[in-house]
């Protein structure tokens, strides 16, 4: 809920909710696609898709990026097609 106080919008604190999990996720090589389903305020549903490439940084930690190389495009196309099919089945 948002209320107008002293000409500023103040949002009321949200109740702690469990972390959201994708409704569909698939990986191929270093790429991973995830489909997220979020409820809207009007009671509807909004679907979002994320595509990321995982890599190991020089310090040994795992990182992710949305930047793809030319060699990633075939796997990305396959994963996006599978995400599209998963959305159609929802």
Secondary structure per residue as TSV (DSSP state, phi and psi in degrees):
chain	resnum	aa	ss	phi	psi
A	1	X	-	360.0	139.7
A	2	X	E	-120.0	136.6
A	3	X	E	-129.2	154.0
A	4	X	E	-97.3	115.9
A	5	X	E	-133.2	126.6
A	6	X	T	49.6	44.0
A	7	X	T	61.6	23.4
A	8	X	E	-129.3	144.3
A	9	X	E	-87.3	126.4
A	10	X	E	-119.9	127.0
A	11	X	E	-91.6	136.9
A	12	X	-	-73.8	147.9
A	13	X	-	-60.9	142.5
A	14	X	-	-86.8	149.4
A	15	X	-	-75.7	141.1
A	16	X	-	-60.0	127.9
A	17	X	-	-120.2	154.1
A	18	X	-	-64.9	154.7
A	19	X	-	-61.5	141.6
A	20	X	-	-75.7	144.8
A	21	X	-	-121.8	147.8
A	22	X	-	-66.8	150.5
A	23	X	S	-82.4	-16.3
A	24	X	E	-150.7	138.8
A	25	X	E	-149.9	138.7
A	26	X	E	-150.9	144.4
A	27	X	E	-122.2	151.7
A	28	X	E	-146.4	111.3
A	29	X	T	64.0	-127.8
A	30	X	T	-88.3	-4.7
A	31	X	E	-95.8	148.1
A	32	X	E	-142.8	135.5
A	33	X	E	-115.1	145.6
A	34	X	E	-139.5	142.2
A	35	X	E	-111.7	127.5
A	36	X	E	-114.8	137.8
A	37	X	E	-117.5	121.3
A	38	X	E	-123.7	134.3
A	39	X	E	-75.1	143.7
A	40	X	-	-98.2	166.7
A	41	X	T	-61.8	-28.8
A	42	X	T	-81.7	2.4
A	43	X	S	92.8	0.6
A	44	X	-	-85.6	-164.9
A	45	X	E	-135.1	134.9
A	46	X	E	-118.0	132.7
A	47	X	E	-109.5	136.1
A	48	X	E	-129.8	150.0
A	49	X	E	-124.0	134.1
A	50	X	E	-118.5	143.4
A	51	X	E	-130.6	126.5
A	52	X	E	-138.6	154.7
A	53	X	E	-113.2	128.6
A	54	X	E	-94.3	144.8
A	55	X	E	-151.4	158.6
A	56	X	E	-97.4	124.4
A	57	X	-	-73.7	162.9
A	58	X	T	-56.7	-27.8
A	59	X	T	-82.8	1.6
A	60	X	S	94.3	-6.5
A	61	X	-	-84.6	151.8
A	62	X	E	-85.6	136.5
A	63	X	E	-127.5	168.4
A	64	X	E	-135.2	153.0
A	65	X	E	-145.2	158.1
A	66	X	S	-95.8	-2.5
A	67	X	-	-81.3	132.2
A	68	X	-	-117.6	149.0
A	69	X	-	-93.8	168.9
A	70	X	G	-59.1	-34.9
A	71	X	G	-72.1	-12.9
A	72	X	G	-87.4	-12.6
A	73	X	H	-65.6	-38.3
A	74	X	H	-64.1	-46.2
A	75	X	H	-64.3	-39.0
A	76	X	H	-63.2	-42.7
A	77	X	H	-62.8	-41.8
A	78	X	H	-64.4	-43.7
A	79	X	H	-66.6	-40.4
A	80	X	H	-64.8	-38.8
A	81	X	H	-63.6	-41.2
A	82	X	H	-66.5	-36.0
A	83	X	H	-65.5	-40.1
A	84	X	H	-61.6	-43.1
A	85	X	H	-63.6	-40.3
A	86	X	H	-63.4	-38.0
A	87	X	H	-67.2	-40.8
A	88	X	H	-62.5	-31.1
A	89	X	T	-82.5	-8.1
A	90	X	-	-71.9	360.0
